Amino acid sequence: MQVWEVVSLGSQPKHNRWERPLPGKGEARVRVVAAGLNFADLLMIEGKYQVRPPLPFVPGMEFSGVVEALGPDTDGPRPGTRVLGVSGTGALAEELCIPADRLSQIPDAMGFDEAAGFPIAYGTSHLALAHKARLQPGETLFVTGAAGGVGLTAIEIGKRLGARVIASARTASRLEVARAAGADHLIDSEAPGLKDALRALGGVDVVYDAVGGPAFDEALRACKPDGRLLAIGFASGQVPQIPANLLLVKNLTVSGFWYGGYQAHAPELVAASMAELLRWRAEGALRPHIGQVLPFEDFPEGLDLLRTRRATGKVVIRVDQQA
């Protein structure tokens, strides 16, 4: 049996539906309209993610929807407010309860599909580049997997922060998606000689790597002195092994970044970041790329797009087709 058959609310008989969630103190109940898929959803379902909820569980880490009710003594967006948020799990359901302070109001010009795929990808890239790597105007940023969900947001935010951006991706069509997002230079990730190509472009100050594998090692060797490397994820399935002698000789810094960890230990930083990102979106400075919007019953297809790395931008699942 496939995991999604176990966890999908849509596969339950109508007379055997889950109980309607009741918001507790500090919580809001949200009617989910759409949910954004992430590579982490795939890992969680396969039992390979750092967070392993007990089975059965409802997947879906981020969502958009409408507030239906607030719990007792709870301040938060009023019922009827359009919101987005990060739930960790449970977004692929008709309703969910979540701490009200983890919700953000959706700007008027932003649709539900776009909002559902917004918080994790943009939140990851913003905090990783602005807070963790402290990317500066005029520096060179190298983005791997640049046509994917987080990759495209890293290009946009890198340009917003004043960097020159080098993007790598597979196939000409995916490279064109990266170019449209603002990349200054494009590199075919399947072509040999990545290190030499990066050095020919003057080297790299910051590496944003969501792929892992050999590309991380070659980018490491193309870094300028005092370069910073961000380990965002390992979509290739290969976790890089970092030679400490190179870190020493070139004064390099390698940092891991996990958005969920910041939600747990620095929620105020996450909230400030999301507020700034939504301001940028309201001003038209960000242009989220939604590659596919699928109906709820095609959730397995959405996972397969992530598994095979065929998706460009975000994959969104429509939970409520009527909204």
C-alpha positions in Angstrom: 0.0 0.0 0.0 1.3 3.4 -0.9 1.8 5.8 2.0 -0.6 8.4 0.6 -3.4 5.8 0.6 -2.9 5.6 4.4 -2.7 9.3 5.1 -4.9 10.9 2.4 -8.2 12.2 3.8 -9.5 12.0 0.3 -9.2 8.2 0.3 -11.4 7.9 3.4 -15.1 6.8 2.9 -17.5 9.7 3.4 -19.0 8.1 6.6 -15.5 7.6 8.1 -14.1 11.1 8.0 -11.8 12.6 10.5 -13.3 14.6 13.4 -13.6 18.3 12.7 -10.7 20.0 14.6 -11.5 22.3 17.4 -9.0 25.2 18.0 -7.6 25.4 21.5 -6.3 28.4 23.3 -3.8 30.3 21.1 -5.0 28.4 18.0 -7.0 29.2 14.8 -8.9 26.7 12.7 -8.3 27.3 9.0 -10.2 26.0 6.0 -7.5 24.9 3.7 -7.8 26.0 0.0 -4.4 24.9 -1.3 -1.2 23.3 0.0 2.4 23.7 -1.3 4.4 20.5 -1.8 8.1 20.4 -0.8 10.9 17.9 -1.2 10.7 17.5 2.6 7.2 16.1 2.3 8.6 13.3 0.2 11.3 12.6 2.7 8.9 12.7 5.6 6.5 10.2 3.9 9.5 7.9 3.2 10.6 8.2 6.9 13.9 9.9 5.9 13.2 13.4 7.2 14.7 14.8 10.5 11.1 15.0 11.8 9.2 11.7 11.8 5.6 12.0 12.9 3.9 8.8 14.1 1.8 7.0 11.5 -0.8 7.6 10.3 -0.3 11.3 9.6 -1.6 13.9 7.1 1.3 15.3 5.1 1.6 18.9 3.8 3.9 21.5 5.4 2.5 24.8 4.1 -0.9 26.1 3.0 -3.2 28.9 2.2 -6.8 29.2 3.3 -9.4 31.1 5.3 -9.7 31.5 9.1 -12.9 29.8 10.3 -12.6 30.2 14.1 -10.3 31.3 16.9 -9.8 29.3 20.1 -10.6 30.7 23.5 -8.8 33.9 24.6 -6.9 34.0 21.3 -5.8 37.0 19.3 -5.2 36.4 15.6 -6.6 37.0 12.2 -10.4 37.3 12.3 -12.7 34.6 10.8 -12.9 35.2 7.1 -9.3 36.4 6.7 -7.3 34.9 3.9 -4.0 33.5 5.4 -1.0 31.5 4.7 1.2 29.5 7.1 3.6 26.7 7.8 2.1 23.8 9.7 4.9 21.1 9.4 2.2 18.5 8.7 -1.5 18.4 8.2 -1.9 20.9 5.3 -3.4 18.3 2.9 -6.7 18.3 4.7 -9.9 20.3 4.5 -9.2 22.0 7.8 -6.4 22.3 10.3 -5.7 24.0 13.6 -2.5 25.9 14.0 -1.1 28.5 16.5 -2.6 31.8 15.4 0.7 33.6 15.6 2.1 31.4 12.8 -0.4 32.8 10.3 0.2 35.7 7.9 -2.5 37.6 6.0 -2.4 37.1 2.3 -1.9 40.4 0.3 -4.9 41.4 -1.8 -3.2 40.8 -5.1 -2.0 37.3 -4.2 -4.1 34.2 -5.1 -4.5 31.1 -3.0 -2.3 28.9 -5.2 0.6 31.4 -5.1 0.2 31.9 -1.4 0.2 28.1 -0.7 3.7 27.8 -2.2 5.1 31.0 -0.8 6.2 30.7 2.9 8.8 27.8 2.9 10.7 28.5 -0.3 10.8 32.3 0.1 11.3 32.0 3.9 14.2 29.6 3.5 16.0 31.7 0.9 15.5 35.0 2.7 16.7 33.8 6.1 19.5 31.7 4.6 20.9 34.5 2.4 20.2 37.7 4.4 20.6 36.3 8.0 22.8 33.2 7.8 25.2 34.1 4.9 24.8 37.9 5.1 25.0 38.3 1.4 26.2 41.7 0.4 25.6 44.0 -2.6 28.1 43.3 -5.3 28.9 39.8 -4.1 28.5 36.7 -6.4 25.9 34.1 -5.4 25.9 30.6 -7.0 22.6 28.7 -6.8 22.3 25.0 -7.6 19.0 23.4 -8.6 18.1 26.9 -9.7 14.8 26.0 -11.5 13.3 24.3 -8.4 11.1 25.8 -5.7 13.8 27.1 -3.4 16.3 27.7 -6.2 14.1 30.3 -8.0 13.5 32.1 -4.8 17.2 32.2 -4.0 17.8 33.9 -7.4 15.1 36.5 -6.8 16.2 37.3 -3.3 19.9 37.3 -4.3 19.1 39.9 -6.9 17.0 41.9 -4.4 20.0 41.9 -2.0 22.2 43.3 -4.8 24.2 40.2 -5.7 25.3 38.9 -9.1 23.7 35.5 -9.5 25.1 32.4 -11.3 22.5 29.7 -11.6 22.9 26.0 -12.5 20.1 23.6 -13.7 19.5 20.7 -16.0 18.3 21.3 -19.6 18.0 24.4 -21.6 14.3 24.9 -20.7 15.0 24.8 -17.0 17.9 27.2 -17.4 15.5 29.6 -19.2 13.2 29.5 -16.1 16.3 30.5 -14.0 17.1 33.3 -16.5 13.5 34.6 -16.3 13.9 34.8 -12.5 16.8 37.1 -12.9 20.0 35.0 -13.1 22.9 36.8 -14.6 24.8 33.7 -15.7 23.7 30.1 -16.5 25.5 26.9 -16.2 24.3 23.5 -17.4 24.6 21.3 -14.3 25.1 18.2 -16.4 28.1 19.6 -18.2 31.6 18.8 -16.9 33.9 21.3 -15.4 31.7 23.2 -13.0 34.6 24.4 -10.9 36.4 25.8 -13.9 33.2 27.5 -15.2 32.7 29.2 -11.8 36.3 30.3 -11.7 36.1 31.7 -15.2 33.2 33.9 -14.0 35.4 35.3 -11.2 34.7 32.8 -8.4 31.9 32.7 -5.8 31.3 34.5 -2.5 28.2 32.6 -1.4 26.9 29.1 -2.5 23.3 28.2 -2.1 23.1 24.5 -2.5 19.9 22.5 -2.3 21.2 19.6 -4.4 24.4 18.2 -2.7 26.5 15.7 -4.5 29.6 16.6 -6.6 28.3 20.1 -7.3 28.9 21.1 -3.7 32.5 20.0 -3.8 33.2 21.8 -7.1 31.5 25.0 -5.8 33.5 24.8 -2.6 36.8 24.8 -4.6 35.6 27.7 -6.7 34.9 29.9 -3.7 36.8 33.1 -3.1 38.6 33.6 0.3 36.0 34.1 3.1 33.4 32.4 1.0 30.2 31.1 2.6 28.5 27.9 1.6 24.9 27.1 2.6 23.8 23.5 2.8 20.0 23.8 2.1 19.2 20.2 1.1 20.3 17.1 -0.7 17.9 16.6 -3.6 20.6 14.5 -5.4 20.5 12.0 -2.6 24.2 12.5 -1.9 25.3 14.3 1.2 28.7 16.1 0.6 31.8 15.3 2.6 33.6 18.5 3.4 37.4 18.6 3.4 38.3 20.7 6.5 41.7 21.6 5.0 40.1 23.7 2.3 38.0 25.5 4.9 41.2 26.4 6.8 43.3 27.4 3.8 40.7 29.7 2.2 38.9 30.8 5.4 35.6 29.3 4.2 32.4 28.9 6.2 30.0 26.1 5.7 26.5 26.5 7.3 23.5 24.3 7.4 20.1 25.9 7.1 16.8 24.3 8.1 13.7 26.6 8.1 11.8 24.3 10.5 14.6 24.7 13.1 14.2 28.5 13.0 10.5 28.2 13.4 11.1 26.3 16.6 13.9 28.4 18.2 13.6 31.8 16.6 9.9 32.4 15.7 10.2 36.1 16.0 12.9 36.1 13.3 10.7 34.0 11.0 7.8 36.3 11.6 9.9 39.4 10.7 11.2 37.7 7.6 7.8 36.7 6.4 6.5 40.2 7.0 9.3 41.7 4.9 8.8 39.1 2.1 5.0 39.8 1.9 5.8 43.5 1.7 8.1 42.8 -1.2 5.4 40.7 -2.8 2.8 43.4 -2.3 5.2 45.9 -3.9 5.6 43.6 -6.9 9.3 42.9 -6.2 8.8 39.1 -6.1 7.2 37.0 -8.8 6.5 33.5 -7.5 6.7 30.7 -10.1 4.0 28.1 -9.7 4.9 25.2 -12.0 1.9 23.0 -11.5 -1.4 23.2 -9.7 -2.9 19.7 -9.3 -6.3 18.6 -7.8 -6.2 16.8 -4.5 -6.6 13.4 -6.0 -3.4 13.9 -8.0 -1.3 14.4 -4.9 0.9 11.3 -5.8 1.7 12.8 -9.2 2.9 16.0 -7.4 5.2 13.9 -5.2 6.5 12.2 -8.3 7.4 15.5 -9.9 9.5 16.3 -6.9 11.0 12.8 -6.7 12.2 12.9 -10.3 13.2 16.5 -10.1 10.9 17.4 -13.1 9.1 20.3 -11.3 9.9 23.9 -12.0 9.1 26.3 -9.2 6.4 25.1 -6.8 4.0 22.3 -7.0 0.6 23.2 -5.4 -2.2 20.9 -4.5 -5.7 22.4 -4.7 -7.7 21.1 -1.7 -10.8 23.2 -2.3 -11.6 23.5 -6.0 -14.5 25.9 -5.3 -12.6 28.7 -3.6 
